Amino acid sequence: MHAWVRVSLLVCTLAAAAHSGSAAAASLSSSGITFSDELGGFKIVSAAGSGTLADPFVVVEEITGPQEPVLVIRGLSAAFGNRIGSHHLTGFALTKIVVNKTDDDWNLFEMELRETLDHQSPYGDGLSFGQGSAVGHPFTSDKFPTVNETDEPSDSVAFRDATVHPGESVSFNLVITDTSPVSPFLLLQQPTRIVAVGPQPLLALAATGARVAPTNHLH
């Protein structure tokens, strides 16, 4: 084979590898925990920190869609321990910085913990947002002033009452705990645009049963 042919093939191979690598999922680790965007819908930009309240894990993400992003988290175990001082066997503090790379405004941002993608997290599995403890609560965001936590029948937290426009970022501070840790587990994320009903008198709306409804708008 001529040298120029070998060089040409090498360039093509490297170009293909570079293209493949840019589209591949990212797994970033920090202090024993690995965060992955392997299920799609977003890209992990960076991960740092140790998981304590003073030095939380800080995960920076860019959400693109079209599917809802699911953060895969590995490494939580009894050996990892509890780094926030709650009564749970394991636990860590997490700050998420999320960039809106979609074309839509976000008026609501919900997160839900699950051990498997197809089943909600019941009380018995031990996985929660620090259920039964005041450590790390209340959860906060730099944009959303209101937060609602749900313990049953699923473990979820919803941030609302603000707007994150395309290109803007938003941060969330929370804790994750588990009394019987499994690896991996999942953090489902649902940024949502709330569709407003057209201008009508409130009494007329009540009579028709109309309401403001959240809809997933990651197209």
N, C-alpha and C positions, 0 to 999 in steps of 0.2 A: 504494500500500500504506500502511495506517495505521501511525503511528509505533509503537503498542503491538505490532503484528504483527511489525514489523522488530526491535524489542527482544526479543520472545519468540523469534524465529528465531535471533537472535544468541546469546542465552543457551543455547539448545539446541545450537548449533554449538560454543560454547566448552566446554560440558559433555562433548560427545562427543569433542572433541579432547583434553580433559584425561584422560578415561577411556582413550582410545587410547594416550596418551603414557605413562600409568602402567603399561600392559601391554607397552609396547615394550621391545625389547632395549636394553641400555646398552652404550656403548663409551666407555671412559675411557682417556685417554692420559697418559703421563708420560715426559718426556725421550726422546721419539722412538719409544716402544713403545706400542701400543694394545691394550688388553685388552677382550674382548667376551663377553657371555653370550648371544649371538644364537641359539645352538643349544638353549637352554632347560634346565630342570632346576635353575636357580639364578639368583641375582641378584647382580651386582657392586655393592657399596655405595660403594667408593672405591678409588683407585689413586694411589700417590705414590712418590717415590724416584727415583734415577738409575741403579740397577742395579749399583753397585759393591758390594764386600764390606762396606765401611763404611756405605754408604747404599743398601741393596737396594731393588728395587721391592717395595712392600708393597701387596698386593691383598687387600681384604676382601670376602668372599663370604657369602651366605646360601644354603644348599642346601635346596631345598624338594622336589625330585622332581617328577613321578614318574620321569622318565627320568634316567639318569646324566648329570651335568653335564660339559660339554666346554668348556674355556676356549679361545677363539680368540685367537691372539696375532699381531699384525701389526707390521711395521716393522723386523724383524731383517734386516740387510744388511751388506755389507762396509763401507759408510759408517758404520754404527752402531759397528762395531768390537768389540773385546773389553774389557769393563770389569772383568774379574776377574783378568786377568793370567795366564791359562792359555795353553797352546800353540795353542788353537783360533783360527780366523779371527774368530769372533764369540762373545760370551758375556756373560751377566749373572747377577747374584744375585737371587733371588726369595724373598720371605717371603709365604706365604699364610696369612691368618687366616680360618678357615672357621667359620661358625655353623651348628649343627645345627638346622634348621627343620623336620625330618621328625618322625615319631612314633616313631622307632626309635633304639635305642642303636647306636653304631658301635664295634666292637672292632678293626676293621682299616680302614686308609685307603690305597688304592693309587692311584698316578698313572702314566700312560704317555704318552710323547711320540710323536706321529705327524705326518707331513707331509700325509696324507690320512686321512679317517675310516675308510675300508675296508681299509687296509693297515698292518701293523705297520712300525715303523721298523727297517730292517736296518742292519748296520754301514756299508754303502756310502753311505748317504744323508748321513752326517756329523752328523746330529742326535742329541744325547745329553744325559744328565745329567752332563756333564763327564767323559766316558769317557777313561781313560788319564791322568788328572790328579788330584793330591791337593788341588788348590785348592778350597776350600769344603767339603771332606769332613772328617769324616763328616757327613751330613745330620742335622738335629736337629728335635725337636718338643717343645713344652712339656708334652705329655701322653703321647705314645707313646715309651717308652724304647728300643724296638728298631726298627731299620730294616734292610731287605734290598734291595739293588740288583741289578738284572738288566740285563746288557748285550746278551745274545743269547738267543733270536732276536728279542727286542723290548727297547726301552729303557723300563724301569719301575722304580719304587721303591715299597716297601710299608712302612708304619708300623704297628706292632702292639703288643700286650701292655698295653693300657689300654682304658678305656671313655669315650666321649663321649656323654653323655646328651642327650636333646632339650632345646634351649634353651641348651646349653653351647657354648663355642667351643674351637677347637684351632688351633695355629699350626704351620707347617712352614717350615724353612729349607733351601733347595737352590740349585743352580746349573743353568743351561741353556746349552748350547753348540752351535755348528754350524760345521762346516768348509766347507760349501757352502750357505749360508743361503737359505731360501725364505720367502716371506711370502704368505699366512698359514701358520702351523703350529698344531698342536692339542695341548692338554694334557688328556687324558682323566682323569676322576676317578671313583673307585669307593669310596664309603664303604659299609662292609659290616657286617652283623650276623652274627657267627659263631654258628651254631646248635649248642648243646651237646647231646650225647647224654645220655640219662637215666642215673641212677646205677647202674652195673654194675661188677663186678670187672674190672680191667684185663685179666686173662688171658682172661676170657670175651669181652670186646670184641675182643681180638686174634684169638680163635678165629673170631668171626663176620665179621671184616674191617671192622667198624664203625669210623668215625673222625669227628672233628669237621670239619665241612665249611663253607666260607664260602658264603653265599647273598646275592644282592642283595636288599635289603629296602626299596627306595624305592618304596612303593606310594602 
